[in-house]
Amino acid sequence: MKILHISGAKGWGGNEQQMVYLFPELQQKGVENSVFGVSDSVLQAECARLEIPFIVAKKHKLNLAVNYRYLKEVVLKIKPDLIHLHTSDSLTVFTISDILFGLKTKAVFSKKGMGTSSSFLSKIKYNYSGLNSIICVSKSVQRDLGAILSSKNKLKTTVIHDCVSLTIQKELPTFSIREKFSIPAEIKLVGNIGNHAKAKDLTTFIETVSVILNQFDRKDILFVQIGEFSKLTPDLMELIKTKKVEKNILFLNKIEKASSVVPQFDVFLMTSEREGGPTSVLEAMLMGVPVVSTQVGVVPEVIKPGENGLFAPVKEANLLATHVIEMLDNELLHQKCSQNARELIQKEFNSNVIANQTKTLYEQLIQS
């Protein structure tokens, strides 16, 4: 079985991490993977490491007219049984190329998250008749996407969750947070991983920190945020100063293998306002770090409050703060959530299980 994966990603995020988690598992199950993407991307480097053939799009960008015809040439050369589209621009390129040149190859699109609104062009490509299936990473994505899909394309959606590779449990940390910043053993660490994007709502993260420090008067906690800085970062830094929490919060920018430092956290705190997954929550759960999160993406499907984590509505900084304190101070709750979360991810969300579900969908589409 030959699968041509298409992605226009240049940087690194949950979508790309999922591909890297799944490729080795799919290869072991007899799936031959190739990737069509942009040059000098992190994905290209990861494909080289995994020995996955990588076809470089022309002119360093995927969604260009020159690549519509080029995709036809790539399909003729590779002869894939199925095309798997991983980014919005890959769906655009596929749709236009198929209309202009007739790719004559079935396609599945992975939808990882929903924005606050969808453009007219987005609605057209999501409802394109040449799209054979849409993988939604969570039930919430399936529900939200369904609102803009035709009745016919709504039937094409299926939920296959994100996964975590069990191998990350063996990864050595890139550095010790406590050693690097001289943090005493009695100080608790609450961590967050997410790039500085609007959907991650790091404003609420800072608001939650403020509540914990200034209302609960808990100066024994240090908050660590790891993620790529952006144009939003200066405003976030200013908010930290305004809230007078700069002594108890660290913004570390992006780091290599960020998941490797997650076991150093006492609690993982996610405050996103929109998510598909996210992978970071699954990784924290696998590593036995109790999660306190907003009720977004896959969170309501994986977290049973009080059993393997805690969650709160979006932007509810006061409730998130209460949950963090409860998770830190209640040792029995902390231990129960740690153990139950790890067992759930190992059993139902590991990369082998999700690769099996993905391969089964591939086979159904190819044979239909």
N, C-alpha and C positions, 0 to 999 in steps of 0.2 A: 504494500500500500504506500503510494507516494503522496505526500502532502506538501503543498507550497504555502508557506506562511508569508503574509505580507504585513509589514509594519513601517510606518513613517517616523517612528520615534528616534530622536537624536539623543535625548538625555535618558535618565533612568528613573523608573517608577514602578508601581505595583504591577502594571501590565507586562512590563519587560521581565520583571522578576518571576512572574507566573510562567512565562515562556521558558525561561531557563530552568525552572523547577520541573516542568513537564517534559521537555525534550529528551533527557536521558531515559525517563521512564517509558516514553513512547517508543524510543529506539529499541529498548529491550523487548518491547512487545511486537516488534516487526514493522514498525512504522518508520518509513524513510522520510526524514524532514529536510526541507530546503527553505531558506529565507530570502525574500526579496525586500531590501531595505536601503537606507541611506548610508553613504560612506562616512567614515570617521565617527560613527555612533558607538555608544557603549554596547549596544546589542551586537554590532558587528564584531567587536572584540570578544564578547562572550561566546558568540558562535564559533569563532576561531579556537577558543579554549576548549569548547565541547566538540570540535571537529564537525560542525554542521555547515554544509555548503551555504555560502552567502553571496547572493547576486546583488551587485550594487546598482541602485537606480541612477539615472543620468542627472548630471548637474546638481548633485548633492541635495536634491529635494524630491520627494515622492510625487506630490500632486502637481505635475507639470505636463503640458500637452505632449512633450517628447516621450514621456513614460507611458502614455496610453497605448501607443503602437508598440513600444518596447515590451510591455507586459504581454502582448500577444506573442511576440518573438520568444519570450521566456517560457510561456506556456507550451508553445510548439516544441521547444527544445527539451524541456524537462518532462512533459507529458504527465502532469500530476493527475491523480485520481480525484483530488479535491483541493480547493483553495480555502485556506483559513485566514480571514481578515481580522487583524488585531487592533487597528486604530481607525479613527473616523476618516482620516485622509486615505487610508487603504481601501475603505469602502467606496469612497468617491472615485478613486482611480479605477477600481474594478468595475464599477457601474458604467462609467463613461467608456472604458475600453471594451466592455462587453457589448454595449450598444453600438459602438462604431465598428468594431472588428470581429465580433462574435467569438468569444473565448471558448464557448462550447464545453465549459467545465463547471461543475457544481461548486457552490460556495457557501461557507458558513461564516457568520460574523460574530465576534465576541463583544458584547456590550458590558463594559465594566462599571459605568456610572452614568447618572443623568444630571445634566446641567439644570439651571433654573428655568431655562426656556429652550425651545428647539426652533431653528430657522425653517423657513419654507423648503429650502434645498435639503435640509436634514430629513425632513418628513418624506420627501420624494425618494431619497436613497434608502431610507429604512424600509420603505414600502416597495422597493424595486422587485419586480416579479422574478428576476434572475437570481435573487437571494433565496437559498433553499432552507436555511435554518439560522436562528439567532440564539446564541448562548447568552443567557443573562446570569451574572455572577451571584445574584441574590433574588429573592422573591420581591423585594422592594423595587429593584431595577426592572424586573418583569412587569410589575404593576404599573410603574411610572411610564415605561416605554410603551406599554399597551395602550396608553391614553392617546398616542399619536399614530398607532398602527391601524391599518385596515383590518377588517375581520379575518381576511385570508392570511395576512402576515402575522396576526396575533397568534394564530394556530401554529406558526413556525417557531415560536419561542419555547425554550426549555431552560431549566435552571441547572447549571453545573457550577458548583462553588469554586472559589479559589482554593488553593492547596498550600501546604508547607512541606518541604523536604525534611524528613527526619534526620538527615545528615547535619543540619544546622546545630543540632544539639551537641555535636562533637567539635564545633568550630571554636578555636581559641580566640579570646577577645583581642581586638586590635590595640587596646590599651586599658588600663585601670582608671576609672573615673576618680576613685578615691585617692589613688596615688598621684595622679596628674594634678589634681586641684587641692591636695592636702586636706581631704575631708575626714573628720573624725569618725570613728566607728559608731558612735551614738547617734549620728545624724542619719535620718532615713532618706532614701533616694526615691523620688517619684519621677518617672520618665515618660517621654512622648517622642515618637518618631513620625515625621511628616514634613514634606517640603513646605515652604512659606507660600502657600496658595490660599485663595479665599475660601475654598471648600473646607480646608483644615480648621478654619475658625480659631486661630491661635489667640485671637482677642479674648475668647471665652476661656482659653487655657490660662491666660494672664489674670483674668477676672477671678477664676477659681483659685489661683495662687493667692491673690489678694485677700479673698475671703478666709482662706485657711490661715494666713499669716496675721491679718489685721483684726478679724472677727473672732477666730478660734484661738488667736495668740499662740500659734504653733511655730516657734522659731527653730524647732528641731528637725525640720524637713527642708531638703534642697530639691529643687525642681530642675530637671535636665531635659532640654529640648534639642533634638537632633534632626536636621533637615536643611535642604538647600535654601540659602538666602535668596530673596527676590526684591522687587521694588516695594513690596509690602513691609520688608524688614525694618527700615528706619522708623516707620510709624509704630511698629510693635515695640521697638526699643524705647521709643518716647513714652509709650503707655506704661512700660515697666517702671520708668522713672516717675511718672505721674502717680502711679499706685504705690510707689516707695517699696518695691519688692526686689530691687536690683541685687541685694545681698544674698537673696535666696533663690535666684533663678539663673541658669546658665543656658545660653543659646550657642550651640557648638557648630553650626553650619553642617553641611553634609560630611559624613565620614565613610571610609571604605568599610564594607560589611557591617553596617550599623546594627544589624540583628545580633551580632556577636557580643555586644555590650548589654543587651537586654537583661540577661540573668543578674546583672548588677543592681537592677531596680528592685525596690520592695513592692512597688505598685506601678502598673502601666496605666497612664491616664490619656484617653483620647477624647477630644472635644469637637470633632468635626461636625459641620452642619450638613454635609453631603458626602456620601461614600458609596462605592459599589461593594467593596470588600469590607474593610481593607486587610491586606496581607499582614500588616504590622500587628493587628490584634490577634490573628491566628498564630503568628510567631511567638508572641508573648505568652499566649495560653499554652502552647506546646512546651515552652521553657519553664512552665510552672510559675509565671509571674502573674498574680491576680490582676484582672483588668477592671477598671472603672471607665465607662464610655458613655457617649451620647447614643441615643437609640436610632442609629442609622445603618444603612447597608445591611450586611449579614449579621450584625450584632444581635437583633432579636431572635435570629435563628440559631445562634450558637451559645448565647448566654442565657442561663436560667438564674434570675436574680436570687442571690443568697446561696446558690448551689455551686456555681462555677464563675461568678463574677457579679458585677452590679452595673446598672445603667440608669440614665436619666434622660429626660427630653432635651432636645437641642437648646443650647444657650442657657440652660438652667445651672448657672455657676454655683448657686447656693447648695443645691442638691448634690451636684458633683463633688463639692467640697466636703459635704457631710459624708458622702460615700467613701471618699479617700480616707478621711479620719477613721471611719468605722473599719475599713479594711486594714489600716495600719495598726489600730489599737486592739482589735478583736483577733487574738491569735488563733482561736479555733476556726473562725470564719476564714481567715487568711490561709490556713492549712487546707481546709476543705475545698476552697475555690482553686487553690493551686493544684491539688491532686486531681480533682474532677475535670478541670480544664485540660490538663495534660492528657488524661485518658481519652477525652472526647476527640481531641485533635489527632492523636495517634490512631484512633480507630476509624474516624469518618472523614477527616480532612487531610490525610497524608497524600503525598504526590502519587503514590502507587494507586490508591483508590480513585482519585480524580482522573488519572491517566486512563484507567479502565473505562470510566464513564465516557471520557472523551473519545477513546477509540471505538467504543460501541456506537456512539453517535456517528462517527465517521463511516463506519460500516453500514449503518442504516441508510445514510444519505447516498452512499455510493451504489448500494444495491437497489434502492427504490427506483 
